[in-house]
């Protein structure tokens, strides 16, 4: 329709006003939109995209951040066992925990303190998950000593908790303890993604001399 393109169109602000829409920065919304809620949703979607959180993992991430915001500012966050166990169910994923750390850094929340409080109230199995989250958050905060101490607690609570075993291996590797790192990762050898890392660490293992042959040992 050439007539629709004739002349100069009104400014976007005027068009929005005529259509009963609201304009904020580069976004157009329905009249009465909650822009604060819209901004937070955009923020969460952006953080989730950085960690490839989709579907149910995205839902868990959003719920976890909502709980953290609700208790933010409390002098001593308190959780009953049911809620603490639910938080563990939300956090039992490396990408979610790191997305949660991203969110806490952005919002100025004490994510590590939040997870510590939840761990105190949780059942034993769930406490292992939450203490592992504490370890990850401590490492993100630049406190590897506290991070490794929390990992040791996890492996007492649940010696077979795979994410903690993997993280403990990397702490050992960082200290130059290749043999310990390999031993830990080999406990997870059903994870094909770890095979290249194990092979790399094996290059740093000390060479073991062959024992001398005994009197009755066959000649080489």
N, C-alpha and C positions, 0 to 999 in steps of 0.2 A: 504494500500500500504506500505509494509514493507520498501521499498527503500526510501520512504519519511521520515521515522523515523531513517534512518541510519545515523551515524555520529553525529557531534555536530552542532546544529543550530547556525547561526550567531547571534550576539547580536541584541537586539530589535532595537537599533539605526540604525544598518546597514540595517535591514529589512525595516524599515520605509523609509530610504533613497532610497533603491531600488524601493519601491512602491510609491515614491513621496508623502509620508505622513510626518506629523510633529509630534514630540513627545514633550510633555510638562508635566513635573511631571509624573503623572500616566495616562495621557490622550493622545490619538492619534487622530489627526484631519487631514482633507484634507489640501493639500498644500495651503498656503495663508490664512488660517483661522485667524479670528480676535480673538486672545486669550483673550483680555480684555473684549470683548463683551461676549465671552463664559463664562468667570469667573463671570461676573455680572449676566448672566442668571442662572448659577448654584446657586449663592447667593440668587436670588429671588425665585427660585424653593425650596430651602431649607427653607427659611423663610415662604413661603406659606404652606409648608408641616407641619410646627410647628403649624400653625393656622387652618389646615384643609381647606385651600382655594383651591377650585377646580372650573373648568368650568368658568362660567361668573364672579364669585367672584375673581378667579385668574386673569382674564383679567382686572377687575376693579383695583385690587391691583397693577398690573404692570403699568397701565396707570397713576395711582395716584403717584407712585414713580417716574415715568418719568417726570411728571409735576413738582414735588418737586425738582428734580435734575436740571431741566432747569432754575428754578428761584433761585436756591441756590447761595448765595453770593451777591445777589442784596441788596443794602442798605435798600430799602423799597419795598418789593415785591408788585407789583400792579396788580390787576385783574379787568377785566371788568365784568359786571354782568353775562354775558353769561358763561364765563369761571368759575366764582365763583359758579354759580348754577350747572355747570357740576361737579365740584369738590365735591359738596354736594351729588350729585347722586352717585359718586364713593365711598364716605365715609359713606354712610348710613347703616353701618353694623359693629357690634362690633368687629368681627374677623378681618375685613379689617383694622379698625382703629388701633387695637393692632399690626397687622402685619406691618402697616405703622410706628408705633412707634418703632418696632424692627429695621426696615430698617434705620430710622433716627438715632437711637443710633449707629448702625453699621457704618454708613457713616458720622457721625458727622454733620448731618443736623438739623436745628431748626424747627422741625415739628410743634411745638405749635405756633410759630410765623407765619409759613406758613398758618395754619388754621385760626389764628386770622385775617390775612390780607384778606383771602378769605371771612370770615364771614362779614367783613365790607362792602364788595362789593355785597354780595348776597341779593336776595329777602328775605322777612320776613320768609317764611316757610323754605327755604334752610338755612337761617341764624341760625335757631334753630338747624338743623343738625350739622352745622359746629361749633357752640358754644358748642354743646355736645362733639364733637371731641376735642375741646380745653380743655374741662373739663377732658376727659380721658387722654389726653397727659400731662396735669398738674399733675394729680395723678401719672402717670408713672414717672414723673420727681421728685416726692417726695414733691409736693406742694399741699397738700389736701385743704388748705384754698382757693387757687385760683381755685382749681377744683370744690369745692362746690359753690363758688361765680358764676362760669360759669354755673353751673346747675340751679341756681336760675334764671339766665337770660334766659336759655332755657325754663323754665316752665312759664315765662312771655310771651315769644314768642309763645309757643305752650304748653298749660297746659296738653295736652293729649299725649305728646311725650313719648312713653313707655320706651325707654332706659333711659331717664333722670329720669323718675319716679322711676324706679328700682334702679338706682344709688343713688338717693336722699334717698331712703329707707335704703341703706346700710350706708350712712353717718349718718343717724339718729340712726341706730343700733349701730354703732361704738361709738356714744356718750352715749349709754345706754338708748336711747329714744325708747324703744320697742313699745310703743303704737303708736307713730308716724310712725315708720317703718312698723308696721302691717297695719295701715290705708292706707299708700301709696301702699303697695304690694297688698292689697285687691282690689285696683282699677284695678289691672292686673290679677284678679282671674281667667280669662279665660285661663291663661297660666298654664297648669298643672305642668310644671317644677318648678314653684314657691311654690307649695303647701307644700312640706317638709320644706322649709325655713320659711314660714308663721307659720307653726305648731311649729317649734323650737322657734321662737320669742314669740309666745303666752305663752310659759312656763315662760317667764320673765315678763309677765304682772302682775301688783299687783292684789291681790284678792279683789273683791268688796263684802263687807258685804251686806247681804240681808236687805232691809229696814224693820223696825218693822211693824208688821201688824196693820192696822187701827181697829177702834172699830167694823166696820162691815165686816172686812176681815174674810174669812172662816178659821176655825182652820186647822193647817197643818195635 
